[in-house]
Amino acid sequence: MNTPTAQQLDAEDPLAAKRDDFLLPEQGVYLDGNSLGCLTRQARQRAREVVEQQWGQDLIKSWNSHGWIDLPTRCGEKIAPLIGAAPGQVICCDSISVNLFKIVSAALKLRAGRRTVLSTVSNFPTDLYTVQGLQALLGEQQCRLQLCADTELESALGDDVAVLLMSHVDFRTGYVNDMQHLTAMAHQLGALVIWDLAHSAGAMPVMLDDCRADFAVGCGYKYLNGGPGAPAFIYAAKRHQAGLQQPLSGWMGHRAPFDFDTHYAPAAGMQQFLSGTPAVLSMSVLEAALDVFRGIDLSVLRSKSLALTDLFIRQVRARPALADLQLISPIEHEYRGSQLAWRHPDAWAISQALIARGIIGDFRAPDIVRFGFSPLYLRYQDVERSVDVLEDIVCTGMYRQSQFQLRKKVT
Ligand SMILES: *Cc1c(COP(=O)(O)O)cnc(C)c1O
């Protein structure tokens, strides 16, 4: 049987029509939806309405008339089905970093007598910095970050571990950690688990409830396409919600914010995780962006994501000129996220030359070129074209030009 061409794959793609919901760059291919998702028509429309009508005309009335006050809950409930969460367990607020501070602290309190937060050296730095900050604040008797290699988790899970803090998908390699297995293992040893879904929510099915996850955080501006700096979200399993204590107590998390009581009393359920006023502009745009997922079968999304990355790998391997690119993402579907990472000594220059030619991926220190694949708007032809350009850049040595060597502030 012949391998289907990219054109054939596009013609048979059940998600092909979704691309029309997006306003994509006119030229080039965008392979960075795992850093900043693309703009949807609905999100652009909502941004205009919120600025011009809701803020511009209706002003303060909008808290009630346009439901601004319930945005965190509404967005949370729209995210819930994407991460396998039954209603009443997800709320939208702040950034992942701030949310982790709240969640790690609350989880430690649930495991009084234990003080260790276990994570892996490969985890996203902000996750580690957050715990380091908490450790400095509470003292090592209350909170101690322990790091281990990904392969050593099992032996590192000792009886002082209160919290296991894991990324679902590794931000560099795209490796998918086994949520079911690691959660069960941690529970057996009496630890709670916090999952960071930054690189999985919106890119593949996530089964928080089924895995009996305790807590999770995730990102609004990556695969959820909420726009630059879009607020993040928190998941807390229903069974933990009563009796939680999070340290950033603020009026929006109060049981009755508009009573203006002098004494803090947390709201029931997920609202207790709110601190201050929601970022209404950002959250409104995120809410509209989430509509693009309506009617999407996440297993179909996952199949397309894997087919896109399969094609990219196949295309790179078919070109001898690209033999120096070393794939550090998993080949096995089970462990592969929606991105591919390739090691090359000139990774920075190659990523810059690609961008100059309209192929937008990114660079991760020290030597990784990373490509994200958003199944809602990428075509198989885009994949083929990207590898064509990559081959050309390497064959011609274009990336060696001096303008591609200078490192920028944001990579
Ligand atoms: C992108 C990302 C974050 C971002 O954190 P913010 O505080 O929301 O900026 C956190 N964790 C992981 C794993 C990420 O990939």
The ligand as an SDF file (V2000), in Angstrom:
LIG
                    3D

 15 15  0  0  0  0  0  0  0  0999 V2000
    4.1760   27.6210   29.8370 C   0  0  0  0  0  0  0  0  0  0  0  0
    4.2900   26.8670   31.1220 C   0  0  0  0  0  0  0  0  0  0  0  0
    4.0120   27.4960   32.3330 C   0  0  0  0  0  0  0  0  0  0  0  0
    3.6660   28.9570   32.3610 C   0  0  0  0  0  0  0  0  0  0  0  0
    3.4810   29.4650   33.6310 O   0  0  0  0  0  0  0  0  0  0  0  0
    2.8370   30.9090   33.8250 P   0  0  0  0  0  0  0  0  0  0  0  0
    3.0690   31.1990   35.2430 O   0  0  0  0  0  0  0  0  0  0  0  0
    1.3800   30.7800   33.4980 O   0  0  0  0  0  0  0  0  0  0  0  0
    3.5330   31.8510   32.9060 O   0  0  0  0  0  0  0  0  0  0  0  0
    4.0680   26.7250   33.4870 C   0  0  0  0  0  0  0  0  0  0  0  0
    4.3720   25.4000   33.4300 N   0  0  0  0  0  0  0  0  0  0  0  0
    4.6500   24.7770   32.2700 C   0  0  0  0  0  0  0  0  0  0  0  0
    4.9610   23.3200   32.2510 C   0  0  0  0  0  0  0  0  0  0  0  0
    4.6370   25.5050   31.0830 C   0  0  0  0  0  0  0  0  0  0  0  0
    4.9390   24.9040   29.9320 O   0  0  0  0  0  0  0  0  0  0  0  0
  1  2  1  0
  2  3  1  0
  2 14  2  0
  3  4  1  0
  3 10  2  0
  4  5  1  0
  5  6  1  0
  6  7  2  0
  6  8  1  0
  6  9  1  0
 10 11  1  0
 11 12  2  0
 12 13  1  0
 12 14  1  0
 14 15  1  0
M  END
$$$$
